[in-house]
Amino acid sequence: MKSTDLNKLLNSELTTKIKESSIENDELLIDVEINNLHSVLLFLKTDIKFKFKQLIDIVAVDYPNNEKRFKIYYLLLSHENNIRIKISITFNIDEKIPSITKIYPSANWMEREVFDMYGIKFKNHPDLRRILTDYNFKGFPLRKDFPLTGFNEVRYSEKEKKVIYESVKLEQNYRDFDFDSPWEGTKYLENLKLKTKNE
């Protein structure tokens, strides 16, 4: 099934539930409202024509200047039709997103990652708690307004033989990147060769 055929089929089946649809890189992207998310995903998984039985990933994006700041993408795959689809929702931080763990059990950890990194809450999630950061971690690292310094990091101290907290220290020289390709060599070596030839 081609993306264009899938787009026509979905727009005829889910006319009122799709806000917008587009095709990019031969993949269909549909935008839906939060209250239609559950029914659209259930339809895509169970309908005999589509069979999007695998959830590949859940990805969040932060647009701090937009009226609706956050966007979530659900990436699905239909093995039988050999086609992918992306479903997106846009919302504010105070809105809770319906958990899809009852439709796709693999969403459990994915939703926990989104919660941990962005602070986005999922209602009816069976175990919504941090999964990547430490238990006492403050803030949400993938938000655009998350500061680079002023937070604590946790590490094991060989000296004290226990886990300790200490302030994050980012040295300025770590931010000065050398974008030269290692295959082309560095400029100072070329300059050194020229200098020795001239001498």
Buried (B, 14 or more C-beta within 10 A) or exposed (E): EEBEEBBEBBEEBBEEBBEEBEEEEEBBBBBBEBEBBBEBBBBBBEBEEBBBBBBBBBBBBBEEEEEEBBBBBBBBBBEEBEBBBBBBBBBEBEBEBBBBBEBBEBBBBBBBBBBBBBBBBBEEBEEBEBBEBEEEBEEBBBBEEBEEEEBEEEEEEEEEEEEEEEEEEEEEEEEEEEEEEEEEEEEEEEEEEEEEEEE
